[in-house]
Amino acid sequence: MPTNTAPRTRKAGSSRRSGNGTRQRDAISILKADHREVEQLFKAFEKSSDRATTERKDLVDRMIEKLSIHAAIEEQIIYPWARAHIVDEDDKILEALEEHRVAKFLLSELSLMDANDERFAAKTTVLIESVRHHIEEEESELLLDLRDVATRAELLDFGRQLEAAKKTAPPSPDLTSFIPAIGSSVGAAIDHARDVGRGVVEKVGSLTGLD
């Protein structure tokens, strides 16, 4: 990881060819590829029949694994660097971490549920909507900032680190992840977490008829 901690803004490239001629993927391309993979799972779930419980359970199990690994490597590699090096990025990172916590909570509950449970589809729908919102914000804000600030070499180095981290990242949600908070960002992050949590509760209620 780079050691220079001064905030900066600098345009960067995205990829290069390795010595054997294969194209090395940078961090942004890896994270976006992960996003597209989970979106395929989301669409498959939405197209599946209510009676296809085995298929739905398999799809959700794959969501749990992919999203858990994705969240873990972002929190380990990308988020700490972004907070240290990108000016005014704290609020975005703290909000992203809180959104991760909401997703992990839903993933943890889904991992213990049977696909025949009347809440299974509703809870999965809430997860999908929450993650889609998170992805949209991340790709339109954080990843653009990362591309503008990180150097070409750093983005490629992050890509190598992300690929390596995937091999040891937990395939289930880690609800004990530490979320650092500093200065005035804390209040904004807490407010955002409350809004997200309230929205999840309200959505689950409306989908299950329990509100």
MARBA-3410 file (N, C-alpha, C, O; in Angstrom, 1 decimal):
211
0.8,-1.2,0.0,0.0,0.0,0.0,0.9,1.3,0.0,1.9,1.3,0.6 ~ 0.5,2.3,-0.7,1.2,3.5,-0.7,1.3,4.1,0.7,0.4,4.0,1.5 ~ 2.4,4.8,1.0,2.6,5.3,2.3,2.3,6.8,2.4,2.1,7.3,3.5 ~ 2.2,7.5,1.3,2.0,9.0,1.3,0.5,9.2,1.8,-0.4,8.8,1.1 ~ 0.4,9.9,2.9,-1.0,10.1,3.4,-1.6,11.5,3.1,-2.7,11.7,3.6
-0.9,12.3,2.3,-1.5,13.6,2.0,-2.6,13.5,1.0,-2.5,12.8,0.0 ~ -3.8,14.1,1.3,-4.9,14.0,0.4,-4.5,14.6,-0.9,-3.7,15.6,-1.0 ~ -5.0,14.1,-2.0,-4.6,14.5,-3.3,-5.7,14.3,-4.4,-6.6,13.5,-4.2 ~ -5.6,15.0,-5.5,-6.4,14.7,-6.6,-5.6,14.7,-7.9,-4.9,15.6,-8.2 ~ -5.6,13.5,-8.5,-4.8,13.3,-9.7,-5.4,12.3,-10.6,-5.9,11.2,-10.1
-5.4,12.5,-11.9,-6.0,11.6,-12.9,-5.1,10.4,-13.0,-3.9,10.4,-12.9 ~ -5.8,9.2,-13.2,-5.0,7.9,-13.3,-5.5,7.1,-14.4,-6.6,7.3,-14.9 ~ -4.7,6.2,-14.9,-5.0,5.2,-15.9,-5.7,4.0,-15.2,-5.9,4.0,-14.0 ~ -6.0,2.9,-15.9,-6.8,1.9,-15.3,-6.2,0.5,-15.5,-6.4,-0.4,-14.7 ~ -5.4,0.2,-16.5,-4.9,-1.1,-16.7,-3.6,-1.1,-17.5,-3.2,-0.2,-18.2
-2.9,-2.3,-17.5,-1.7,-2.4,-18.4,-1.5,-3.9,-18.6,-2.1,-4.8,-17.9 ~ -0.6,-4.2,-19.5,-0.4,-5.6,-19.8,0.8,-6.1,-18.9,1.8,-5.4,-18.8 ~ 0.7,-7.3,-18.5,1.8,-7.9,-17.7,2.9,-8.4,-18.6,2.7,-8.3,-19.8 ~ 3.9,-9.0,-18.0,5.0,-9.4,-18.8,4.7,-10.6,-19.7,5.3,-10.7,-20.8 ~ 3.6,-11.4,-19.4,3.2,-12.5,-20.3,2.2,-12.1,-21.2,1.6,-13.0,-21.9
1.8,-10.8,-21.3,0.9,-10.3,-22.3,-0.5,-10.3,-21.9,-1.4,-9.8,-22.7 ~ -0.9,-10.8,-20.7,-2.2,-10.8,-20.2,-2.5,-9.4,-19.6,-1.6,-8.8,-19.1 ~ -3.8,-9.0,-19.7,-4.1,-7.7,-19.2,-4.4,-7.8,-17.7,-5.3,-8.5,-17.3 ~ -3.7,-7.0,-16.9,-4.0,-6.9,-15.5,-5.2,-6.0,-15.2,-5.3,-4.9,-15.8 ~ -6.1,-6.5,-14.4,-7.3,-5.7,-14.1,-7.0,-4.8,-12.9,-6.3,-5.2,-11.9
-7.4,-3.5,-13.0,-7.3,-2.6,-11.9,-8.4,-2.8,-10.9,-9.4,-3.6,-11.1 ~ -8.3,-2.1,-9.8,-9.3,-2.2,-8.7,-10.7,-1.9,-9.2,-11.7,-2.6,-8.8 ~ -10.9,-0.9,-10.0,-12.2,-0.5,-10.4,-12.8,-1.5,-11.3,-14.0,-1.8,-11.1 ~ -12.1,-2.1,-12.2,-12.7,-3.1,-13.1,-13.1,-4.3,-12.3,-14.1,-5.0,-12.6 ~ -12.3,-4.7,-11.3,-12.6,-5.8,-10.5,-13.9,-5.6,-9.6,-14.8,-6.5,-9.6
-14.0,-4.5,-9.0,-15.2,-4.2,-8.2,-16.4,-4.1,-9.1,-17.5,-4.6,-8.7 ~ -16.3,-3.5,-10.2,-17.5,-3.4,-11.1,-17.9,-4.8,-11.7,-19.0,-5.1,-11.8 ~ -16.9,-5.6,-11.9,-17.2,-7.0,-12.3,-17.9,-7.7,-11.3,-18.9,-8.5,-11.6 ~ -17.5,-7.5,-10.0,-18.3,-8.1,-8.9,-19.7,-7.6,-8.9,-20.6,-8.4,-8.6 ~ -19.9,-6.3,-9.1,-21.3,-5.8,-9.1,-22.1,-6.4,-10.2,-23.3,-6.7,-10.0
-21.5,-6.6,-11.4,-22.3,-7.2,-12.5,-22.7,-8.7,-12.1,-23.7,-9.2,-12.5 ~ -21.8,-9.4,-11.5,-22.1,-10.8,-11.1,-23.2,-10.9,-10.1,-24.1,-11.7,-10.3 ~ -23.3,-10.0,-9.1,-24.4,-10.1,-8.2,-25.7,-9.6,-8.8,-26.8,-10.1,-8.5 ~ -25.6,-8.7,-9.8,-26.8,-8.2,-10.5,-27.4,-9.3,-11.3,-28.6,-9.4,-11.4 ~ -26.6,-10.2,-11.8,-27.1,-11.4,-12.6,-27.8,-12.3,-11.6,-28.9,-12.8,-12.0
-27.3,-12.5,-10.4,-28.0,-13.3,-9.4,-29.3,-12.6,-9.0,-30.3,-13.3,-8.8 ~ -29.3,-11.3,-8.8,-30.5,-10.6,-8.5,-31.6,-10.8,-9.6,-32.8,-11.1,-9.2 ~ -31.2,-10.6,-10.8,-32.2,-10.8,-11.9,-32.7,-12.2,-12.0,-33.9,-12.4,-12.3 ~ -31.9,-13.2,-11.8,-32.3,-14.6,-11.8,-33.3,-14.9,-10.7,-34.3,-15.6,-10.9 ~ -33.1,-14.3,-9.5,-34.0,-14.5,-8.4,-35.3,-13.8,-8.8,-36.4,-14.4,-8.5
-35.3,-12.6,-9.3,-36.5,-11.9,-9.6,-37.4,-12.6,-10.7,-38.6,-12.5,-10.7 ~ -36.7,-13.4,-11.6,-37.4,-14.1,-12.7,-37.8,-15.5,-12.2,-38.7,-16.1,-12.9 ~ -37.3,-15.9,-11.1,-37.7,-17.3,-10.6,-39.1,-17.3,-10.1,-39.7,-16.3,-9.7 ~ -39.7,-18.5,-10.1,-41.0,-18.8,-9.6,-41.0,-18.9,-8.1,-40.1,-19.3,-7.5 ~ -42.1,-18.5,-7.5,-42.3,-18.6,-6.0,-42.2,-20.1,-5.6,-41.8,-20.4,-4.5
-42.5,-21.0,-6.6,-42.4,-22.4,-6.2,-41.0,-23.0,-6.4,-40.8,-24.1,-6.0 ~ -40.1,-22.2,-7.0,-38.8,-22.7,-7.3,-37.9,-22.5,-6.1,-36.9,-21.8,-6.1 ~ -38.3,-23.1,-5.0,-37.6,-22.9,-3.7,-36.1,-23.4,-3.7,-35.3,-22.7,-3.1 ~ -35.8,-24.5,-4.4,-34.5,-25.0,-4.4,-33.6,-24.0,-5.2,-32.5,-23.7,-4.8 ~ -34.1,-23.5,-6.3,-33.4,-22.6,-7.1,-33.1,-21.3,-6.4,-32.0,-20.7,-6.4
-34.2,-20.8,-5.7,-34.0,-19.5,-5.0,-33.0,-19.6,-3.8,-32.3,-18.7,-3.6 ~ -33.1,-20.8,-3.1,-32.1,-20.9,-2.0,-30.7,-21.0,-2.6,-29.8,-20.4,-1.9 ~ -30.5,-21.6,-3.7,-29.1,-21.7,-4.3,-28.7,-20.3,-4.7,-27.5,-19.9,-4.5 ~ -29.6,-19.5,-5.3,-29.3,-18.1,-5.7,-28.9,-17.3,-4.5,-27.9,-16.5,-4.6 ~ -29.7,-17.4,-3.5,-29.4,-16.6,-2.3,-28.1,-17.0,-1.6,-27.3,-16.2,-1.1
-27.8,-18.3,-1.6,-26.6,-18.8,-1.0,-25.4,-18.2,-1.8,-24.4,-17.8,-1.2 ~ -25.5,-18.1,-3.1,-24.5,-17.5,-3.9,-24.3,-16.0,-3.7,-23.3,-15.4,-3.7 ~ -25.5,-15.3,-3.5,-25.5,-13.9,-3.1,-24.7,-13.7,-1.8,-23.9,-12.8,-1.7 ~ -25.0,-14.6,-0.8,-24.4,-14.4,0.5,-22.8,-14.5,0.3,-22.1,-13.7,0.9 ~ -22.4,-15.5,-0.4,-20.9,-15.7,-0.6,-20.3,-14.5,-1.3,-19.3,-14.0,-0.8
-20.8,-14.2,-2.4,-20.2,-13.1,-3.3,-20.3,-11.7,-2.6,-19.3,-11.0,-2.6 ~ -21.4,-11.4,-1.9,-21.5,-10.1,-1.3,-20.6,-10.1,0.0,-20.1,-9.0,0.3 ~ -20.5,-11.2,0.7,-19.7,-11.2,1.9,-18.2,-11.0,1.5,-17.5,-10.2,2.2 ~ -17.8,-11.7,0.5,-16.4,-11.5,0.1,-16.1,-10.1,-0.5,-15.1,-9.5,-0.1 ~ -17.1,-9.6,-1.3,-16.9,-8.3,-1.9,-16.8,-7.2,-0.8,-16.0,-6.3,-0.8
-17.7,-7.3,0.2,-17.7,-6.3,1.3,-16.4,-6.4,2.1,-15.9,-5.3,2.4 ~ -16.0,-7.6,2.3,-14.7,-7.8,3.1,-13.5,-7.2,2.4,-12.7,-6.5,3.1 ~ -13.4,-7.4,1.1,-12.2,-6.9,0.5,-12.2,-5.4,0.3,-11.2,-4.7,0.3 ~ -13.4,-4.8,0.1,-13.6,-3.4,0.0,-13.2,-2.7,1.4,-12.4,-1.7,1.4 ~ -13.7,-3.3,2.4,-13.4,-2.7,3.8,-11.9,-2.9,4.2,-11.4,-2.1,4.9
-11.3,-3.9,3.7,-9.9,-4.2,4.0,-8.9,-3.3,3.2,-7.9,-2.9,3.7 ~ -9.2,-3.1,1.9,-8.3,-2.5,1.0,-8.7,-1.1,0.5,-7.9,-0.1,0.6 ~ -9.9,-1.0,0.0,-10.3,0.3,-0.7,-10.7,1.4,0.3,-10.2,2.5,0.2 ~ -11.6,1.1,1.2,-12.2,2.1,2.1,-11.1,2.8,2.9,-11.1,4.0,3.0 ~ -10.2,2.1,3.6,-9.2,2.8,4.4,-8.3,3.7,3.6,-8.0,4.8,4.0
-7.9,3.3,2.4,-7.1,4.1,1.5,-7.9,5.4,1.1,-7.3,6.5,1.1 ~ -9.1,5.2,0.7,-9.9,6.3,0.3,-10.1,7.4,1.4,-10.0,8.6,1.1 ~ -10.3,6.9,2.6,-10.4,7.9,3.7,-9.1,8.6,3.9,-9.1,9.8,4.3 ~ -8.0,7.9,3.8,-6.7,8.6,4.0,-6.2,9.5,2.9,-5.5,10.4,3.2 ~ -6.6,9.2,1.7,-6.0,9.9,0.6,-7.0,10.8,-0.2,-6.5,11.7,-0.9
-8.3,10.6,-0.1,-9.2,11.4,-0.9,-9.9,12.5,-0.1,-10.4,12.2,1.0 ~ -9.7,13.7,-0.5,-10.3,14.9,0.2,-11.8,14.7,0.4,-12.5,14.4,-0.6 ~ -12.3,15.0,1.6,-13.8,15.0,1.8,-14.5,13.7,1.5,-15.6,13.7,1.1 ~ -13.8,12.6,1.7,-14.4,11.3,1.4,-14.9,10.6,2.6,-15.6,9.5,2.4 ~ -14.7,11.1,3.8,-15.1,10.4,5.0,-16.6,10.1,5.0,-17.0,8.9,5.3
-17.4,11.0,4.7,-18.9,10.8,4.8,-19.3,9.7,3.9,-20.1,8.8,4.2 ~ -18.8,9.7,2.7,-19.1,8.7,1.7,-18.7,7.3,2.2,-19.5,6.3,2.1 ~ -17.5,7.2,2.7,-17.1,5.9,3.2,-17.9,5.4,4.4,-18.2,4.2,4.5 ~ -18.1,6.3,5.3,-18.9,5.9,6.5,-20.3,5.5,6.1,-20.9,4.5,6.7 ~ -20.9,6.2,5.2,-22.3,5.8,4.7,-22.2,4.4,4.0,-23.1,3.5,4.2
-21.1,4.2,3.2,-21.0,2.9,2.5,-20.8,1.8,3.6,-21.3,0.7,3.4 ~ -20.0,2.0,4.6,-19.8,1.0,5.7,-21.2,0.7,6.4,-21.4,-0.5,6.7 ~ -22.0,1.7,6.6,-23.3,1.5,7.3,-24.2,0.7,6.3,-24.9,-0.2,6.8 ~ -24.1,1.0,5.0,-24.9,0.2,4.1,-24.4,-1.3,4.0,-25.2,-2.2,3.9 ~ -23.1,-1.5,4.2,-22.6,-2.8,4.3,-23.2,-3.5,5.5,-23.5,-4.7,5.4
-23.3,-2.8,6.6,-23.8,-3.5,7.8,-25.2,-3.9,7.6,-25.6,-5.0,8.1 ~ -26.0,-3.0,7.0,-27.4,-3.4,6.7,-27.5,-4.6,5.8,-28.3,-5.6,6.1 ~ -26.7,-4.7,4.8,-26.7,-5.8,3.9,-26.2,-7.1,4.6,-26.8,-8.1,4.4 ~ -25.2,-6.9,5.5,-24.7,-8.1,6.2,-25.7,-8.7,7.2,-25.9,-9.9,7.3 ~ -26.5,-7.8,7.8,-27.6,-8.2,8.7,-28.6,-9.0,7.9,-29.0,-10.1,8.4
-29.0,-8.5,6.7,-30.0,-9.3,5.9,-29.4,-10.6,5.4,-30.1,-11.6,5.5 ~ -28.1,-10.6,5.0,-27.5,-11.8,4.6,-27.4,-12.8,5.7,-27.6,-14.0,5.5 ~ -27.1,-12.4,6.9,-27.0,-13.3,8.0,-28.3,-13.9,8.3,-28.4,-15.1,8.6 ~ -29.4,-13.1,8.3,-30.7,-13.7,8.5,-31.1,-14.7,7.4,-31.7,-15.7,7.7 ~ -30.8,-14.3,6.2,-31.2,-15.2,5.0,-30.4,-16.5,5.1,-30.9,-17.6,4.7
-29.2,-16.5,5.6,-28.4,-17.7,5.7,-29.0,-18.7,6.6,-28.8,-19.9,6.5 ~ -29.9,-18.3,7.6,-30.5,-19.2,8.5,-31.9,-19.5,8.1,-32.6,-20.3,8.9 ~ -32.4,-19.0,7.0,-33.8,-19.2,6.7,-34.0,-20.2,5.6,-33.1,-20.4,4.8 ~ -35.1,-20.9,5.6,-35.5,-21.8,4.6,-36.2,-21.1,3.5,-36.9,-20.1,3.8 ~ -36.0,-21.5,2.2,-36.7,-20.8,1.1,-38.2,-20.9,1.2,-38.9,-20.1,0.5
-38.7,-21.8,2.0,-40.2,-21.9,2.1,-40.7,-20.9,3.2,-41.9,-20.7,3.3 ~ -39.9,-20.3,3.9,-40.3,-19.3,4.9,-41.0,-18.2,4.2,-40.6,-17.7,3.1 ~ -42.1,-17.7,4.7,-42.9,-16.7,4.0,-42.2,-15.3,3.9,-42.6,-14.5,3.1 ~ -41.2,-15.2,4.7,-40.4,-13.9,4.7,-39.2,-14.0,3.8,-38.5,-13.0,3.6 ~ -38.9,-15.2,3.3,-37.6,-15.4,2.5,-37.6,-14.5,1.3,-36.6,-13.7,1.1
-38.6,-14.5,0.5,-38.6,-13.7,-0.8,-38.6,-12.2,-0.4,-38.0,-11.4,-1.1 ~ -39.4,-11.8,0.6,-39.5,-10.4,1.0,-38.2,-9.9,1.4,-37.7,-8.8,1.1 ~ -37.5,-10.7,2.3,-36.2,-10.2,2.8,-35.1,-10.2,1.7,-34.3,-9.3,1.7 ~ -35.2,-11.1,0.7,-34.3,-11.1,-0.4,-34.5,-9.9,-1.3,-33.6,-9.3,-1.8 ~ -35.8,-9.5,-1.4,-36.1,-8.3,-2.2,-35.6,-7.1,-1.6,-35.1,-6.2,-2.3
-35.7,-7.0,-0.3,-35.1,-5.8,0.4,-33.6,-5.8,0.3,-33.0,-4.7,0.0 ~ -33.0,-6.9,0.4,-31.5,-7.0,0.2,-31.1,-6.5,-1.2,-30.2,-5.7,-1.4 ~ -31.8,-7.0,-2.2,-31.5,-6.6,-3.6,-31.7,-5.1,-3.8,-30.8,-4.5,-4.4 ~ -32.8,-4.6,-3.3,-33.0,-3.1,-3.5,-31.9,-2.3,-2.7,-31.4,-1.3,-3.2 ~ -31.5,-2.8,-1.5,-30.5,-2.1,-0.8,-29.2,-2.1,-1.4,-28.5,-1.1,-1.5
-28.8,-3.3,-1.9,-27.5,-3.4,-2.6,-27.4,-2.7,-3.9,-26.4,-2.1,-4.2 ~ -28.5,-2.7,-4.6,-28.5,-1.9,-5.9,-28.3,-0.5,-5.6,-27.6,0.2,-6.4 ~ -29.0,0.1,-4.6,-28.8,1.5,-4.3,-27.3,1.7,-3.9,-26.7,2.7,-4.3 ~ -26.7,0.8,-3.1,-25.3,1.0,-2.7,-24.4,0.9,-3.9,-23.5,1.8,-4.0 ~ -24.6,0.0,-4.8,-23.8,-0.1,-6.0,-23.9,1.2,-6.9,-22.9,1.7,-7.4
-25.1,1.7,-7.0,-25.3,2.9,-7.8,-24.5,4.1,-7.2,-23.9,4.8,-8.0 ~ -24.6,4.2,-5.9,-23.9,5.3,-5.3,-22.4,5.1,-5.4,-21.6,6.0,-5.7 ~ -21.9,3.9,-5.2,-20.5,3.6,-5.2,-19.9,3.8,-6.6,-18.8,4.4,-6.7 ~ -20.6,3.4,-7.6,-20.1,3.6,-9.0,-20.2,5.0,-9.5,-19.3,5.4,-10.3 ~ -21.1,5.8,-9.0,-21.3,7.2,-9.4,-20.5,8.2,-8.6,-20.4,9.3,-9.0
-20.0,7.7,-7.4,-19.3,8.6,-6.5,-17.9,8.1,-6.2,-16.9,8.6,-6.6 ~ -17.9,7.1,-5.3,-16.6,6.6,-4.8,-15.6,6.1,-5.8,-14.5,6.5,-5.8 ~ -16.1,5.3,-6.8,-15.2,4.7,-7.7,-14.7,5.8,-8.7,-13.5,5.7,-9.2 ~ -15.5,6.8,-9.0,-15.0,7.9,-9.8,-14.0,8.7,-9.1,-13.0,9.1,-9.7 ~ -14.2,8.9,-7.8,-13.2,9.7,-7.0,-11.9,8.9,-6.9,-10.8,9.4,-7.0
-12.0,7.5,-6.8,-10.8,6.7,-6.7,-10.0,6.8,-8.0,-8.8,6.8,-8.0 ~ -10.8,6.8,-9.1,-10.1,6.8,-10.4,-9.3,8.2,-10.6,-8.3,8.3,-11.2 ~ -10.0,9.2,-10.1,-9.4,10.6,-10.2,-8.1,10.8,-9.3,-7.2,11.6,-9.6 ~ -8.1,10.1,-8.2,-7.1,10.4,-7.2,-5.9,9.3,-7.2,-4.8,9.7,-7.1 ~ -6.3,8.1,-7.3,-5.2,7.0,-7.3,-4.4,7.1,-8.6,-5.0,7.4,-9.7
-3.2,6.8,-8.5,-2.3,6.7,-9.7,-2.6,5.4,-10.4,-3.2,4.5,-9.9 ~ -2.1,5.3,-11.7,-2.3,4.1,-12.5,-1.7,2.9,-11.8,-2.3,1.8,-11.7 ~ -0.5,3.1,-11.2,0.2,2.0,-10.5,-0.5,1.6,-9.3,-0.6,0.4,-9.0 ~ -1.1,2.6,-8.6,-1.9,2.2,-7.4,-3.1,1.4,-7.7,-3.4,0.5,-7.0 ~ -3.8,1.8,-8.7,-5.0,1.1,-9.1,-4.7,-0.3,-9.5,-5.5,-1.3,-9.1
-3.6,-0.5,-10.2,-3.2,-1.9,-10.5,-2.8,-2.7,-9.3,-3.1,-3.9,-9.2 ~ -2.1,-2.0,-8.4,-1.7,-2.7,-7.1,-2.9,-3.1,-6.3,-2.9,-4.2,-5.7 ~ -3.8,-2.2,-6.2,-5.1,-2.5,-5.5,-5.8,-3.7,-6.1,-6.3,-4.6,-5.5 ~ -5.7,-3.8,-7.5,-6.3,-4.9,-8.2,-5.7,-6.2,-7.7,-6.4,-7.2,-7.5 ~ -4.4,-6.2,-7.7,-3.7,-7.4,-7.2,-4.0,-7.8,-5.8,-4.2,-8.9,-5.4
-4.1,-6.7,-4.9,-4.5,-7.0,-3.5,-5.9,-7.5,-3.4,-6.1,-8.4,-2.6 ~ -6.8,-7.0,-4.2,-8.2,-7.4,-4.1,-8.3,-8.9,-4.5,-9.0,-9.7,-3.9 ~ -7.6,-9.2,-5.6,-7.6,-10.6,-6.1,-7.1,-11.6,-5.0,-7.6,-12.7,-4.8 ~ -6.0,-11.2,-4.4,-5.4,-12.0,-3.4,-6.3,-12.1,-2.1,-6.4,-13.1,-1.5 ~ -6.9,-11.0,-1.8,-7.8,-10.9,-0.6,-9.0,-11.8,-0.8,-9.5,-12.4,0.2
-9.5,-12.0,-2.0,-10.7,-12.8,-2.2,-10.4,-14.2,-1.8,-11.4,-15.0,-1.4 ~ -9.2,-14.7,-1.9,-8.9,-16.1,-1.6,-9.0,-16.4,-0.1,-9.2,-17.6,0.3 ~ -8.9,-15.4,0.8,-9.0,-15.6,2.2,-10.2,-14.9,2.9,-10.4,-15.1,4.1 ~ -10.9,-14.1,2.1,-12.1,-13.4,2.6,-13.2,-14.4,3.1,-13.4,-15.4,2.4 ~ -13.9,-14.1,4.2,-15.0,-15.0,4.7,-16.1,-15.0,3.7,-16.6,-14.0,3.2
-16.6,-16.2,3.4,-17.8,-16.4,2.5,-19.1,-16.2,3.1,-20.2,-16.4,2.5 ~ -19.1,-15.7,4.4,-20.3,-15.4,5.1,-20.2,-14.0,5.7,-19.0,-13.6,5.9 ~ -21.3,-13.3,6.0,-21.2,-12.0,6.5,-20.5,-11.8,7.9,-20.8,-12.6,8.8 ~ -19.6,-10.9,7.9,-18.9,-10.6,9.2,-19.5,-9.4,9.9,-19.3,-8.3,9.4 ~ -20.3,-9.7,10.9,-21.1,-8.7,11.6,-20.3,-7.9,12.6,-20.8,-7.0,13.3
-19.0,-8.3,12.8,-18.2,-7.7,13.8,-17.2,-6.7,13.2,-16.3,-6.2,13.9 ~ -17.3,-6.4,11.9,-16.4,-5.5,11.2,-16.3,-4.2,12.0,-17.3,-3.6,12.4 ~ -15.1,-3.7,12.2,-14.9,-2.4,12.9,-15.1,-1.3,11.9,-14.5,-1.3,10.8 ~ -15.9,-0.3,12.3,-16.1,0.9,11.4,-15.5,2.1,12.1,-16.1,2.6,13.1 ~ -14.4,2.6,11.5,-13.8,3.8,12.1,-14.6,5.0,11.9,-15.3,5.1,10.9
-14.6,5.9,12.8,-15.3,7.2,12.7,-14.5,8.3,13.2,-13.9,8.2,14.2 ~ -14.5,9.5,12.5,-13.8,10.6,12.9,-14.6,11.9,12.8,-15.4,12.0,11.9 ~ -14.3,12.8,13.7,-14.8,14.2,13.6,-16.3,14.3,13.3,-17.1,13.5,13.8 ~ -16.7,15.3,12.5,-18.1,15.6,12.2,-18.7,14.5,11.3,-20.0,14.6,11.2 ~ -18.0,13.6,10.8,-18.5,12.6,9.9,-19.4,11.6,10.7,-20.3,11.0,10.1
-19.2,11.5,12.0,-19.9,10.5,12.8,-21.4,10.8,12.8,-22.2,9.9,12.5 ~ -21.8,12.0,13.0,-23.3,12.3,13.0,-23.9,12.0,11.7,-25.0,11.5,11.7 ~ -23.3,12.4,10.6,-23.9,12.1,9.3,-24.0,10.6,9.1,-25.0,10.2,8.5 ~ -23.0,9.9,9.5,-23.1,8.4,9.3,-24.2,7.8,10.1,-24.9,6.9,9.6 ~ -24.3,8.2,11.3,-25.4,7.7,12.2,-26.8,8.0,11.6,-27.7,7.2,11.6
-27.0,9.3,11.2,-28.2,9.6,10.6,-28.6,8.8,9.4,-29.7,8.3,9.2 ~ -27.6,8.6,8.6,-27.8,7.8,7.4,-28.1,6.3,7.7,-29.0,5.7,7.1 ~ -27.4,5.8,8.7,-27.7,4.4,9.2,-29.1,4.3,9.7,-29.8,3.3,9.4 ~ -29.6,5.3,10.4,-31.0,5.3,10.9,-32.0,5.3,9.8,-33.0,4.5,9.8 ~ -31.7,6.1,8.8,-32.6,6.2,7.6,-32.6,4.9,6.9,-33.7,4.4,6.5
-31.5,4.3,6.6,-31.4,3.0,5.9,-32.1,1.9,6.7,-32.9,1.2,6.1 ~ -31.8,1.9,8.0,-32.4,0.8,8.8,-33.9,1.0,8.9,-34.7,0.0,8.8 ~ -34.4,2.2,9.0,-35.9,2.5,9.0,-36.5,2.1,7.7,-37.6,1.5,7.7 ~ -35.8,2.3,6.6,-36.3,2.0,5.3,-36.4,0.5,5.1,-37.4,0.0,4.6 ~ -35.4,-0.2,5.7,-35.4,-1.7,5.6,-36.6,-2.3,6.4,-37.3,-3.1,5.9
-36.8,-1.8,7.6,-37.9,-2.3,8.4,-39.2,-2.0,7.8,-40.1,-2.9,7.7 ~ -39.4,-0.8,7.2,-40.7,-0.4,6.6,-40.9,-1.3,5.4,-42.1,-1.7,5.1 ~ -39.9,-1.6,4.6,-40.0,-2.3,3.4,-40.4,-3.8,3.7,-41.2,-4.3,3.0 ~ -39.7,-4.4,4.7,-40.0,-5.7,5.1,-41.5,-5.8,5.5,-42.2,-6.8,5.2 ~ -41.9,-4.8,6.3,-43.3,-4.8,6.8,-44.3,-4.8,5.6,-45.3,-5.5,5.6
-44.0,-3.9,4.6,-45.0,-3.7,3.5,-45.0,-5.0,2.7,-46.1,-5.3,2.1 ~ -43.9,-5.7,2.5,-43.8,-6.8,1.7,-44.4,-8.1,2.3,-44.9,-9.0,1.6 ~ -44.5,-8.1,3.6,-45.0,-9.3,4.3,-46.4,-9.0,4.9,-47.0,-10.0,5.4 ~ -46.8,-7.8,4.9,-48.1,-7.5,5.4,-48.2,-7.4,6.9,-49.2,-7.6,7.6 ~ -47.0,-7.2,7.5,-46.9,-7.2,8.9,-46.9,-5.8,9.5,-46.8,-5.6,10.8
-46.9,-4.7,8.6,-46.9,-3.4,9.2,-48.2,-2.9,9.7,-48.4,-1.8,10.2
END
